[in-house]
Amino acid sequence: MGIDAIVTTIFGGMLFPFLILMLWGKGAEEGGIFGGIVIGGFIVGTSWLANHGAGLIVQGEGAPWMDMAWAAGIGIMAFGIVTGNDIKKSIPSLLFAIVGGVIGGYVLAAM
């Protein structure tokens, strides 16, 4: 994995949580539930297109496995730590997300 692939993967991984933190809350505040759904679709769709369609996140041989969900989780948790939020409050959500991911992976593997 060359330096250009490393830089684009870092940028692609940063893009998704950055857009979530900067836009999603504002869209939900101003547009209510509908606004939150629309801005969520915009953020996820645009990030997916940039990361996987245009290839910002490099995956494959010689590259570590990285996906947008990992980037969002790590980026938003790091933002919470830096801004001084209480990490203990997020542990139940983190555990349920892990359990949900394991169950989802099991169901997909069983299909």
Secondary structure, DSSP 8 states (H G I E B T S, - for coil): --HHHHHHHHHHHHHHHHHIIIIIHHHHHHHHHHHHHHHHHHHHHHHHIIIIIS--S--STTS----HHHHHHHHHHHHHHHTT--GGGGHHHHHHHHHHHHHHHHHHHH-
